[in-house]
Amino acid sequence: MKKILSLKEMILYGFIFITVLTGIIFLATLKEEVKDVEYHNNYGTIYNDPTNIKVGILSNQSDVELTETWGDLVSFLELNVPEHTFELVPLQYDEVTQLVESKDVDFVLVNPAVYVNLEIKYGVSSIATLVNFTNGVKTTSYGSVIFSKSSSDINTYKDLDKK
């Protein structure tokens, strides 16, 4: 059995229909406002745009092994940023801070401990994080081992305090 709508119900349903239709038309014609992007940092660093970009990589590999390991990175960057050239700079632990302080490298790839030191001393900031894979499994931790002689009084890491 069909019920005939009253005038009041027709006006109410008509109002709802018009409101929904107007909303759909409004959303369909809505365009996102494009804004100019401005980059800045909290360190007051003055940016320059060098043609040759030096990428320092902390490594215990030879220069040949370093190039074999990271050469694809340089190729990728030069392909995608054609107005610049990129140079790998092998870094040893004892020269990282000196080269960052003297601004002889533009970017560095270092381990987390060295990064924290650079962040505190020189205000460096990370732009990417390296994800390592070991035997096809993503590794998310960085660790070390301490060996001591059995005759030593070092049994836990707390025993290292003040030594």
N, C-alpha and C positions, 0 to 999 in steps of 0.2 A: 504494500500500500504506500503510495506516494503522498507525502504531505505537501500542501501548498504553503509556500513561505509567506509570512506576513510582510507588510511594507517595512516594518522595523527590522526584521531579520534580513531582508534584501539589502537595506541600507548598510547594516552592520557587516554582512559578508562582502558587499561591494567595497566598503571602506578597507577591509582587511586585504582584499585582492589588490586594490589599487596601491596600498602601502607596500605590500610584498613586491609587486611589479616595479614600483618606483625604486625600491631598494636594490633589486636585481639590476636594473638599468644603471643606477648610480655606481654600483660595484663594477659593472662591466666597463664603464667609461673612466673609472678612476685610474690615474697614472701616477706612478711613484715620482716624486720630485728628485731630480738629479742634482746633487750638490758637489761642488768642487771639494776634493779631499786635500787636507793640509796635514803634513806629517810634522811631528815635533817630538821631543824627548824631555825627560826631566833633569837632564844633566847639563843643559846649556851648551852642548857640543855644537860647534860650527861644522856643518857638513861641507865637504868638497866632493867633487865627482871625478876621481882620477880615471885616466884612460886605462892604466894598467893596475889591476886589483891584485894585491898579494894575499893569498890565503895560507896562513900558517897552520901547519898540522903537526901536533905533538905525536912523535913516533919514535920507536926504537928500531925501525927498519932502516936499511940502506936507502940512499937516494933513488936507486933503480927500483927497489921494491916499493918504495913510497909512490913513485910514478906509476908503477903497474897497478897498485891498489887504488889510487885516487885520480889517475889520469882521465878516467871516464867522467869524473865530476867536472874537471876543467873543460873537456870537450862539450859536455852538456851546457855549461854556463856560457861558453863562447858561442854556441849555436843559438841559445835563447836570449843572450844579451850581446848582440853583435857589435855594438858600439864600444865594447870594452874587451881587453885581453885579460886573461887570468893566469897567475903564476903561483905554482905550489912552492911554499917555503917550508922546508923540513925544520921542525923545532925540537930541541932537546930540553929536558926539564929545567936546566939551569939558565936557559936563555929566553924562556917564554915571557917572564915579567919584564925583562929588559926591552924586548922587541915591542911589546904592547905599550910600555911606558914611552918609548921613543917614537911610537906610531910608525914603525917600519913594517907592520902588517896591518891589513885592513879588516880581515876576518881571521878568527882562530877556531880550530877544531881541537878541543882538549878534553881531558877527562873531568868528571864532576868536581873532584877535589881542587884541581887547578882552576876550574871555572869559578868556584866560590871565592877563591882568593882574588882572582881578577875582578870579580864583581865588587868585592869589598874595597879593594885598593884603587881601582880605576873606573868603576861604574859601568863596566861592560854589561851588555844585556844579551840574552839569548834570542836568536831568531828561528832556531830549529833545534830539534833534539834527535840524535842518532839512535835508532833502534837496532840493536844487535840480535843476530840469530845464531844459536849454537845447535848444531845438528838439526836444523830446520825448526827450532823452537825459539820463540821470542824470549829474550832475556831482559829482565827489567831491574836487575840489581848489579851492583858493582862491589866486589869484595876483595879481601886479602887474607893471607894466612901468616901467623907469626909462629916461628919455630924457636924453641929454646932447649938448651941442654937439660937433661934430666936432673943434673946437680944444681941447676939454676933455681933461684927463688921466684921466678916468673912462672905462674901457673894459670893465670887468667889475665885478660886485658887490663883489669883494674890494678894489677901488680906493676904495670908500666908507668903508673902515675909517679911523677917526680924522679924519673930515671933519665 
